[in-house]
Amino acid sequence: MQLELESERAKVKDLKNSVERKKQRLQSQVTAHESQTSVLKDELEQERLPCREMMNEIDQIQLQKLKLTWHYEHERDQVSRLKSKHELLRSGVKSLKDVMNEKERSRDMEKVTECRSQRQLERERDDQNMKMHENELEIHRLTQRVLDLKDKVSETREREMEATRELQQEKLRSTHQRVDSEASEEDPDHWNIYKSQLKGKRLRCFKIRMIQRLYGKYLRADSYRKALVYQKKYLLLLLGGFQDCEQTTLALIARMGVYPSLRTCSEGPGPADRSRHLGVLPGWWWP
């Protein structure tokens, strides 16, 4: 019994020693693990610092991204609103331009109509003036014709008077011969008075003929001068009509920006219409 007890005690002691060794071994392992864990914690902490910094940077980047996204959305909304406003303004400007163009076209049409009416009135006035000048030229032509006829009548009368004078001179010569024969027997003073009266009468007739001839030349020269004056007025009237038509046409072209025909924009008489008036003038009126 004693031996068994000793044996059990020895086993227990061995077990205690074994347990103590295991405990020491476990303790050393725990210490090693704790030191390793501490090292790992230190390493982990060192690794966490960059991770935290990176997380902070990521958070800041996310925040900046959110801000940029918000700004982008805000800018996009503003751009969209500005586009809408721009479209509205452009449509408004287009409508306003259409209205202004329509008003401008209406004003141009009114100006064209007014210009046509004015040109029509001016053409009628020019026609009236031309007819008046033509009538005046015709009057002067007829006056010149009358003066020519008067000259012919005067020449005829002069020839008749010359024939009458020759007949009278023939009678006077016969009378002189008869009177000379009688004067030798009568008073010679009476014969001298008769001869002086006869010479004075011839001189007065000659002066009257010269005055009539000079007066006829004066009337013809005055008629020709008046004809030249009316011809000058006539030509100035034609040139003034051409200049007015040209100025009106250029003004309409500058305003409208198009190239209408002269007949459309001014409705004034063309060169053919005005040249037909020139054909009315007699050829002998031109210098």
Contacts in CASP RR format, 6 or more apart in sequence:
PFRMAT RR
TARGET T0000
AUTHOR 0000-0000-0000
METHOD contacts of the structure
MODEL  1
MQLELESERAKVKDLKNSVERKKQRLQSQVTAHESQTSVLKDELEQERLP
CREMMNEIDQIQLQKLKLTWHYEHERDQVSRLKSKHELLRSGVKSLKDVM
NEKERSRDMEKVTECRSQRQLERERDDQNMKMHENELEIHRLTQRVLDLK
DKVSETREREMEATRELQQEKLRSTHQRVDSEASEEDPDHWNIYKSQLKG
KRLRCFKIRMIQRLYGKYLRADSYRKALVYQKKYLLLLLGGFQDCEQTTL
ALIARMGVYPSLRTCSEGPGPADRSRHLGVLPGWWWP
108 252 0 8 1.000
108 255 0 8 1.000
108 256 0 8 1.000
111 252 0 8 1.000
111 255 0 8 1.000
112 252 0 8 1.000
112 265 0 8 1.000
115 248 0 8 1.000
115 252 0 8 1.000
115 265 0 8 1.000
115 266 0 8 1.000
115 267 0 8 1.000
116 266 0 8 1.000
116 267 0 8 1.000
119 245 0 8 1.000
119 248 0 8 1.000
119 266 0 8 1.000
119 267 0 8 1.000
119 268 0 8 1.000
120 267 0 8 1.000
120 268 0 8 1.000
122 241 0 8 1.000
122 244 0 8 1.000
122 268 0 8 1.000
123 267 0 8 1.000
123 268 0 8 1.000
123 269 0 8 1.000
126 237 0 8 1.000
126 241 0 8 1.000
126 269 0 8 1.000
129 237 0 8 1.000
130 234 0 8 1.000
130 237 0 8 1.000
130 277 0 8 1.000
133 230 0 8 1.000
133 233 0 8 1.000
133 234 0 8 1.000
133 237 0 8 1.000
134 277 0 8 1.000
134 280 0 8 1.000
134 281 0 8 1.000
136 230 0 8 1.000
137 227 0 8 1.000
137 230 0 8 1.000
137 231 0 8 1.000
137 234 0 8 1.000
137 281 0 8 1.000
137 282 0 8 1.000
137 285 0 8 1.000
140 223 0 8 1.000
140 226 0 8 1.000
140 227 0 8 1.000
140 230 0 8 1.000
141 227 0 8 1.000
141 282 0 8 1.000
141 285 0 8 1.000
143 223 0 8 1.000
144 220 0 8 1.000
144 223 0 8 1.000
144 224 0 8 1.000
144 227 0 8 1.000
147 216 0 8 1.000
147 219 0 8 1.000
147 220 0 8 1.000
147 223 0 8 1.000
150 216 0 8 1.000
151 216 0 8 1.000
154 212 0 8 1.000
154 213 0 8 1.000
158 209 0 8 1.000
161 205 0 8 1.000
165 205 0 8 1.000
172 198 0 8 1.000
179 191 0 8 1.000
179 194 0 8 1.000
183 190 0 8 1.000
183 191 0 8 1.000
227 285 0 8 1.000
228 287 0 8 1.000
231 281 0 8 1.000
231 285 0 8 1.000
231 286 0 8 1.000
234 281 0 8 1.000
238 274 0 8 1.000
238 277 0 8 1.000
238 278 0 8 1.000
241 274 0 8 1.000
242 274 0 8 1.000
245 262 0 8 1.000
245 266 0 8 1.000
245 268 0 8 1.000
245 270 0 8 1.000
248 265 0 8 1.000
248 266 0 8 1.000
249 260 0 8 1.000
249 262 0 8 1.000
249 265 0 8 1.000
249 266 0 8 1.000
252 260 0 8 1.000
252 265 0 8 1.000
252 266 0 8 1.000
253 259 0 8 1.000
253 260 0 8 1.000
253 265 0 8 1.000
262 268 0 8 1.000
262 270 0 8 1.000
263 270 0 8 1.000
END
